[in-house]
Amino acid sequence: MKSVAVLTVLSLALTVMPGGGAPPGLERAERSPLSTFFVDPTRVVWQSDAGVRNAASLLKPHAGQAVLKEPQPPCVLRASSNAPAGILLDFGRELHGYVELITPMTRDQAQLRRVRVRFGESVSEAMAELGGKQNAQNDHAIRDQVVTLPWLGKKTIGPSGFRFVRIDNADPSLPVELSQARAVLQIRDVPQVGSFRCNDERLNRIWQVGAYTVHLNMQEYLWDGIKRDRLVWLGDMHPEVSTIHAVFGFNEVVPRSLDLTRDVTPVSEWMNGISSYSMWWVLIHEDLWLHQGRRDYLEAQKGYLTALLKRLANLIGPDGRERIDGMRFLDWPSSPNKQGVTAGLQGLLVMTLESGARLMTALGDAGTARLCAEAAARGRKVVPDVNKSKSGAALLSLAGMLDSRETSENVLKTGGPRDISTFYGFYVLQALAKAGDAATALEFIRVYWGAMLDQGATTFWEDFNLEWTNNAARIDELVPPGRKDIHGDYGAYCYVGLRHSLCHGWASGPTAWLSQVVLGVKPIEPGCKRVRVRPQLGNLQWAEGAYPTPLGPIRVRHERQADGTVSSKIEAPPGIQVESAPGS
């Protein structure tokens, strides 16, 4: 029986290999953590003006197997020297994996056909040439290639992250016949234990899209993106792991990815070459400890953690100012604001050292815990000017170094959800909630993350600016003359144009935030043995859902009463002590 999560999130029929042991002689072979799902195209977005017949046949049911006699006429692509023959297929939502092309029996068996296959997270990317002003790429995954098709067989092309696939006949001298084209989705078949629903359907959809965005990136390791940045980036993992806690509970992809980066990074270096990312490694470990309570795993980190914390404590000078070396980075959009980055790093370092003090206390190392606490206390005495940086201000507010209400009013709410990013927007939302302003945070989510959905997104993007939507075509349509290409015409830093990832796990923050803040579930003892439930409904009338714990999900429903108070119903598994605080 397949998991409810995949059925709910994908609404697809599943095809997976049955369980059981490895075949004889392969007992030492490593089993993939990924399952395979076959996804049919939902529409033909475009076809060339000439040379294409029976494109609609590819939308009809097929066996997924080459056969001697097809029930449908094949799709035929017949190019000429001056006229291409191609089609563009839409698979309905962002996917990670391959496309599979199945060919029928033809008379000229010896003459093999070639096709050009282009993947795209948007229509414009699937239609683009490599390079040029719009910067289509083959980085990390080959998304544009010419392949030879078998006679009466099957060809699998990929992998990449995509929703759209363009197929062109690459040889004008020979027609190409296709019986079937289907996507081969690779994803972890894990149940979605957590849930969220409220009286605002836009927020419900945003929660689900954030969950799906991270789910796609839970490959062999926890990736940043499924098209580009198919890598483990430690800082980017923090919102991703927060979403995993809220949606799936424990998953081995998290410790597997934490350990990979630890093992390839000497403690004398920074993880991923970025100082703040080594700090996020510490903070993720405390979140993991509180949510899962796996003492043996925490103890396995003690050697590296101790050495790293000693190095970090030394970065708070006698005057309390941070003196962080290496790449000084929060997120890309805030990077030109050097003063804002300095402010954010001061707050992040203080939070990290205080987290480290708690972890080392749990590990019985009073000396290192004291070293961390003393350094953090020095760091608290210095509060740099944020220079209007919402990212920097959010971190200082979360560290308790700036008044949360004043920061919310004077910095975070200025200009609404502009000047935030899909990554550090998570911490802006957290800082707004700390100021007691969940209503503003909810509006930021509706406007900023919701605008990506309005542009056709089925996953959340590496970055996004609201200004990009002005006169822009949706990502699921051909760009008409006179309109902007929201994928190809925008982006900056390492994600210019079509290199921009439209499925980036760090953008899933609203999913974690809605579960942690609106549902109000927060572990305060390792392994969720003790949990505080304090909902912040903001301007919602009701919210309900489930939050995963090692002992089973906590189920809550909160309703605003006529007098403005919040009534809560909480069901917790045996072994969990719940501290219920008044909602707002």
C-alpha positions in Angstrom: 0.0 0.0 0.0 1.5 3.3 -1.0 1.8 6.3 1.3 -1.0 8.8 1.7 1.5 11.6 1.4 2.4 10.8 -2.2 -1.2 10.1 -3.2 -2.3 13.4 -1.6 0.6 15.6 -2.8 0.9 14.2 -6.3 -2.6 12.7 -7.0 -0.8 10.1 -9.2 -1.1 6.4 -9.5 2.1 4.8 -8.3 4.3 2.1 -9.8 7.1 0.9 -7.5 9.3 -2.2 -7.2 8.0 -4.5 -4.5 10.0 -4.9 -1.3 12.2 -7.9 -0.5 15.8 -8.8 -0.4 18.5 -8.3 -3.0 18.9 -10.8 -5.8 21.5 -13.5 -5.3 25.0 -12.1 -5.7 23.9 -8.6 -5.0 23.5 -8.8 -1.2 25.9 -6.0 -0.7 24.3 -3.7 -3.2 22.9 -0.5 -1.7 19.2 -0.1 -1.9 18.1 3.3 -3.2 15.9 5.3 -0.8 13.9 6.6 -3.8 10.8 5.2 -5.3 9.7 5.5 -9.0 6.4 6.9 -10.2 5.3 7.2 -13.8 3.6 10.4 -14.8 1.8 11.0 -18.1 1.8 14.4 -19.8 -1.4 16.5 -19.3 -1.3 18.7 -22.4 0.6 19.6 -25.5 1.7 23.2 -24.9 3.1 23.8 -28.4 3.9 22.1 -31.6 5.8 23.3 -34.7 3.8 24.7 -37.5 4.5 21.8 -39.8 5.9 18.2 -39.6 3.9 17.0 -36.5 1.1 14.5 -36.7 -0.9 12.8 -33.9 0.6 14.8 -31.0 -2.5 14.1 -29.0 -1.8 10.4 -29.0 0.9 11.0 -26.4 -1.8 12.2 -24.0 -3.8 8.9 -24.2 -3.3 5.9 -21.9 -0.4 3.6 -22.9 1.1 0.4 -21.5 4.6 1.8 -20.8 6.0 -1.0 -23.0 7.0 -1.2 -26.6 4.5 -3.5 -28.4 4.2 -4.9 -31.9 0.9 -3.2 -32.5 0.0 0.1 -30.8 -3.7 0.9 -30.2 -3.0 4.6 -31.0 -1.3 6.0 -34.1 2.2 7.2 -33.1 3.2 10.8 -32.9 5.3 11.6 -35.9 7.9 14.3 -36.1 9.0 14.9 -39.7 11.6 17.7 -40.0 13.1 19.3 -43.1 16.3 21.1 -43.6 14.6 24.5 -43.0 11.7 23.6 -40.8 12.0 21.9 -37.4 9.5 19.4 -36.1 8.9 19.5 -32.4 6.4 19.3 -29.5 6.4 20.7 -26.0 4.7 18.6 -23.3 3.4 19.7 -19.9 3.5 17.1 -17.1 1.3 19.2 -14.9 3.6 19.9 -12.0 7.3 20.1 -11.1 9.0 16.7 -11.0 12.5 15.3 -10.4 13.7 12.4 -12.6 13.7 11.4 -16.2 11.6 11.4 -19.4 11.0 8.0 -21.0 10.4 7.8 -24.8 8.9 4.6 -26.2 9.1 3.8 -29.9 7.0 1.6 -32.2 7.9 -0.9 -34.8 8.9 0.7 -38.1 10.0 -0.8 -41.4 13.5 0.6 -41.6 14.9 -1.1 -38.5 18.5 -0.3 -39.3 18.1 3.4 -39.4 18.0 4.7 -35.8 16.4 8.1 -35.1 17.8 11.0 -33.0 15.9 13.5 -31.0 16.8 16.6 -29.1 15.3 16.7 -25.6 15.1 19.9 -23.6 13.8 19.9 -20.0 12.3 23.1 -18.5 11.0 24.2 -15.2 9.1 26.8 -17.2 7.8 26.8 -20.8 10.4 29.4 -21.7 13.3 27.3 -20.4 12.2 24.2 -22.3 12.0 26.3 -25.5 15.4 28.0 -25.0 18.8 27.6 -26.6 21.8 27.1 -24.3 23.6 30.2 -23.2 22.7 33.6 -24.6 21.1 36.5 -22.7 18.6 34.2 -20.9 21.4 31.9 -19.7 20.0 28.4 -20.2 22.4 25.9 -18.6 23.4 22.3 -18.4 24.9 22.8 -14.9 24.5 19.9 -12.4 22.1 18.1 -14.7 22.0 17.9 -18.5 18.8 19.5 -19.5 19.5 19.9 -23.2 20.9 17.0 -25.2 20.5 14.9 -28.4 19.9 11.2 -27.9 19.5 8.2 -30.2 16.3 6.3 -29.9 16.1 2.5 -30.2 13.9 0.6 -32.7 10.9 -0.8 -30.9 12.2 0.0 -27.5 12.6 2.5 -24.7 15.0 5.4 -24.1 15.3 7.2 -20.7 16.8 10.7 -20.6 17.8 12.7 -17.6 17.7 13.3 -14.7 16.8 16.8 -14.1 14.2 19.0 -12.4 11.4 19.8 -14.8 7.7 20.2 -15.6 8.0 20.7 -19.4 9.8 18.7 -22.0 10.4 19.7 -25.6 11.2 16.9 -28.1 12.5 17.8 -31.6 13.5 15.6 -34.5 17.3 16.0 -34.8 17.7 14.5 -38.2 15.8 16.0 -41.2 16.4 13.0 -43.3 14.4 10.6 -41.1 11.0 10.8 -39.5 10.7 10.1 -35.7 7.8 8.0 -34.4 6.9 8.0 -30.7 4.4 5.7 -29.1 4.6 7.2 -25.6 6.4 9.9 -23.6 6.1 9.8 -19.9 8.0 11.2 -16.9 9.8 9.0 -14.5 9.5 10.7 -11.1 12.0 9.8 -8.4 11.1 10.7 -4.8 11.0 9.2 -1.3 7.8 7.4 -0.7 7.3 8.6 2.8 4.1 9.4 4.6 3.0 13.0 5.2 2.4 12.8 8.9 1.9 16.6 9.5 -1.0 18.6 8.1 -2.4 22.1 8.1 -5.8 23.5 7.3 -7.4 26.9 8.0 -10.2 29.0 6.7 -7.9 30.5 4.0 -7.5 28.2 1.0 -4.6 30.2 -0.3 -2.6 29.5 2.8 -3.6 25.8 2.7 -2.2 25.6 -0.8 1.0 27.4 0.2 1.5 25.0 3.0 1.2 22.0 0.6 3.4 23.5 -2.1 6.1 24.2 0.5 5.9 20.6 1.7 6.1 19.3 -1.9 9.1 21.6 -2.7 11.1 20.0 0.1 9.8 16.5 -0.7 11.2 16.7 -4.2 14.6 17.8 -2.8 14.8 14.8 -0.4 16.8 12.7 -2.8 19.8 10.6 -1.7 20.8 13.7 0.2 18.9 16.8 1.0 19.4 19.0 -2.0 19.0 22.7 -2.5 17.4 22.4 -5.9 16.5 19.6 -8.2 17.6 21.2 -11.5 20.6 23.4 -10.3 22.2 23.3 -6.9 21.7 19.5 -6.6 24.0 19.9 -3.6 24.0 19.9 0.2 24.2 23.5 1.4 24.1 23.6 5.2 22.6 27.0 5.8 19.9 26.4 3.2 19.1 23.2 5.1 17.7 25.0 8.1 14.3 26.0 6.7 14.2 22.7 4.8 14.8 20.7 8.0 12.2 22.8 9.8 9.7 21.8 7.1 10.7 18.2 7.3 10.0 18.2 11.1 6.6 19.8 10.5 5.5 17.5 7.6 7.4 14.2 7.7 8.9 14.0 11.2 12.2 12.1 11.3 13.8 11.2 8.0 17.3 9.8 7.5 18.1 12.3 4.8 18.7 14.9 7.5 21.4 13.2 9.5 22.8 11.7 6.3 23.3 15.2 4.8 24.6 16.8 8.1 27.2 14.1 8.4 28.2 14.3 4.8 29.1 17.9 5.1 30.8 17.5 8.5 32.9 14.7 7.1 34.2 16.6 4.2 34.8 19.8 6.2 37.8 20.0 8.6 36.8 22.1 11.6 39.4 24.6 10.6 37.3 25.4 7.5 33.7 26.6 7.1 31.0 24.4 5.8 30.4 25.0 2.1 33.1 27.8 2.4 30.6 30.1 4.3 31.1 31.0 7.9 27.4 31.3 8.7 26.7 27.8 7.3 28.8 26.2 10.1 26.7 28.1 12.5 23.5 26.7 11.0 24.9 23.2 11.4 24.9 23.8 15.1 21.4 25.3 15.1 20.0 22.4 13.0 21.5 19.9 15.5 19.6 21.5 18.4 16.4 21.5 16.4 17.0 17.8 15.6 17.7 17.0 19.2 14.5 18.8 20.5 12.3 17.2 17.8 13.8 13.7 17.7 15.7 13.2 21.0 18.2 10.8 19.5 21.0 10.9 22.2 23.3 8.4 20.4 23.3 10.6 17.3 23.9 13.8 19.3 26.8 12.1 21.2 28.3 11.1 17.8 28.7 14.8 17.0 30.5 15.7 20.3 34.0 15.8 19.0 33.4 18.0 16.0 30.8 20.1 17.8 33.2 20.9 20.7 36.0 21.9 18.4 33.6 24.0 16.2 32.1 25.8 19.2 35.5 26.7 20.6 36.4 28.2 17.2 33.1 30.1 17.1 33.5 31.4 20.7 36.9 32.8 19.8 35.2 34.9 17.1 33.6 37.1 19.8 36.3 39.6 20.7 36.9 41.1 24.2 34.8 44.1 23.1 31.9 41.8 22.2 32.1 42.4 18.4 32.1 39.5 16.1 35.3 39.0 14.0 34.1 36.3 11.6 36.5 35.5 8.8 35.9 33.9 5.4 32.8 34.5 3.3 30.4 36.8 5.3 27.0 35.8 4.0 23.4 35.6 5.0 21.5 35.3 1.7 22.1 36.6 -1.8 19.7 39.6 -1.9 21.1 41.0 1.4 24.7 40.6 0.4 25.3 44.1 -1.1 24.2 45.6 2.3 27.5 44.9 4.2 26.3 46.6 7.3 23.1 44.6 7.3 25.2 41.4 6.9 27.4 42.4 9.9 24.3 43.0 12.0 22.8 39.6 11.0 26.1 37.8 11.7 26.3 39.3 15.2 22.9 38.0 16.0 23.4 34.6 14.4 26.7 34.0 16.2 25.1 34.8 19.5 22.2 32.5 18.8 24.6 29.7 17.8 26.8 30.0 20.9 23.7 30.0 23.1 22.5 26.9 21.3 25.9 25.3 21.6 25.9 26.0 25.4 22.6 24.1 25.7 23.9 21.2 23.6 27.1 20.9 25.5 25.2 21.0 28.8 23.1 18.1 27.5 26.4 16.3 26.6 27.8 16.9 30.0 30.6 19.2 28.9 30.2 22.1 31.4 33.5 23.7 30.4 32.6 24.2 26.7 29.1 25.2 27.7 30.5 27.9 29.9 32.9 29.1 27.2 30.0 29.4 24.8 27.7 31.2 27.3 30.4 33.7 28.3 31.2 34.5 24.6 27.5 34.9 23.8 27.1 37.3 26.8 29.9 39.5 25.4 28.3 39.4 22.0 25.0 40.6 23.3 26.5 43.9 24.4 27.1 44.9 20.8 24.0 45.6 18.6 25.1 46.8 15.1 22.9 49.1 13.1 20.9 47.0 10.6 21.0 49.6 7.8 17.4 48.7 6.9 18.3 45.1 6.2 15.2 42.9 7.0 17.4 39.8 7.1 19.9 41.3 9.6 17.1 42.8 11.7 15.2 39.5 11.8 18.2 37.7 13.2 18.9 40.3 15.9 15.3 40.3 16.9 15.2 36.5 17.1 18.4 36.6 19.2 16.7 39.0 21.6 19.2 41.7 20.9 16.6 44.2 19.4 13.1 44.9 20.7 10.9 42.7 18.6 8.0 45.1 18.4 10.1 48.1 17.4 12.0 46.0 14.9 8.7 44.8 13.4 7.3 48.3 13.1 10.4 50.2 12.0 12.1 47.6 9.7 10.3 44.4 8.9 6.9 45.9 8.0 8.3 48.8 5.9 7.3 48.3 2.3 5.3 45.2 3.1 6.8 41.9 1.8 9.2 43.7 -0.5 13.0 43.3 0.2 12.6 39.8 1.6 13.9 36.6 0.0 12.5 33.1 -0.3 15.3 32.0 2.1 15.5 34.6 4.8 11.9 35.4 4.5 11.4 32.5 6.9 13.3 34.4 9.7 11.3 37.6 8.9 8.1 35.6 9.4 9.5 34.3 12.7 10.5 37.8 13.9 7.1 39.1 13.1 5.5 36.3 15.1 7.9 37.1 18.0 6.5 40.6 17.9 3.0 39.3 18.2 2.2 40.3 14.6 1.1 37.0 13.1 -1.5 38.9 11.0 1.2 40.8 9.1 3.2 37.6 8.6 0.2 35.8 7.2 -0.3 38.7 4.7 3.4 38.5 3.7 2.9 34.8 3.0 -0.3 35.4 1.0 1.2 38.2 -1.1 4.8 37.1 -1.6 4.7 33.3 -1.7 1.2 33.4 -3.1 2.3 35.5 -6.1 4.5 32.6 -7.3 1.5 30.4 -7.4 -0.3 33.1 -9.4 2.5 32.9 -11.9 1.9 29.1 -12.4 4.4 27.8 -9.8 3.8 24.3 -8.3 7.0 24.6 -6.2 8.7 27.6 -4.6 11.6 29.4 -6.2 15.2 30.1 -5.4 14.4 33.9 -5.3 11.5 36.1 -6.2 10.7 39.8 -6.3 7.1 41.0 -6.5 8.2 43.6 -9.1 8.9 40.7 -11.5 5.2 40.1 -11.9 4.6 43.4 -13.7 3.5 42.6 -17.3 5.0 39.1 -16.9 3.7 35.9 -18.5 3.1 32.9 -16.4 5.7 30.1 -16.4 3.3 27.6 -17.9 2.6 29.6 -21.1 4.5 30.8 -24.1 5.6 34.4 -23.5 3.6 36.6 -25.8 5.2 39.5 -27.6 5.5 42.6 -25.4 5.3 40.6 -22.1 8.2 39.8 -19.7 9.5 36.3 -19.2 9.5 36.0 -15.4 12.0 33.1 -15.6 14.4 34.2 -18.3 14.4 38.0 -17.9 15.1 38.1 -14.1 17.4 36.7 -11.5 20.8 37.8 -10.1 24.0 36.6 -8.5 24.4 32.9 -9.3 20.9 32.5 -10.6 20.7 34.8 -13.6 17.9 34.1 -16.1 17.0 30.5 -16.8 19.7 29.2 -14.5 17.3 30.3 -11.7 15.9 27.3 -9.9 12.2 27.1 -9.6 12.2 24.4 -7.0 14.4 25.4 -4.1 14.0 23.8 -0.7 15.0 26.9 1.3 11.9 28.6 0.0 9.6 26.3 2.0 9.6 28.4 5.2 5.9 29.2 5.3 5.1 25.5 5.6 7.2 25.2 8.8 6.0 28.6 10.0 2.3 27.8 9.7 2.8 24.6 11.6 5.1 26.1 14.3 3.3 29.5 14.8 -0.3 29.2 13.7 -0.8 25.7 15.0 1.7 26.8 17.7 3.5 23.5 18.4 7.0 23.9 19.9 9.1 21.1 21.5 10.7 22.2 24.7 12.2 18.9 25.9 14.2 16.5 23.7 12.2 14.1 21.7 9.0 16.2 22.1 8.6 14.7 25.6 7.3 18.1 26.6 5.7 20.4 24.1 4.2 23.9 24.3 1.1 24.7 22.2 0.5 28.4 21.8 -1.3 29.3 18.6 -1.2 32.6 16.9 -4.2 32.8 14.5 -3.6 36.3 13.4 -6.6 37.2 11.3 -7.7 33.6 10.8 -11.0 32.3 12.2 -9.7 28.7 12.7 -6.8 26.4 12.0 -6.2 22.7 12.5 -3.6 20.1 11.8 -1.1 17.6 13.0 2.5 17.9 14.1 4.8 14.8 13.9 6.6 13.6 17.0 8.6 10.4 17.7 5.6 9.2 19.8 3.0 10.0 17.1 1.4 13.2 15.8 -0.1 15.9 18.0 -3.4 17.0 16.7 -4.8 20.4 17.3 -7.7 22.6 16.3 -7.9 26.3 17.3 -11.0 28.5 16.8 -11.5 32.2 17.4 -14.5 32.9 19.6 -16.9 35.7 19.5 -15.1 37.6 22.2 -11.8 37.3 20.3 -10.3 34.6 22.5 -9.0 31.3 21.0 -10.4 28.0 22.0 -8.1 25.0 21.5 -8.6 21.3 21.3 -5.3 19.3 21.7 -4.8 15.6 21.3 -1.3 14.3 22.2 0.0 10.7 22.2 0.8 9.1 25.6 4.2 10.1 26.9 4.0 13.7 25.7 3.4 16.4 28.3 1.6 19.4 26.7 1.8 22.9 28.1 -1.1 24.8 26.6 -0.7 28.6 26.5 -3.5 31.1 25.6 -3.7 31.7 21.8 -4.0 35.0 20.1 
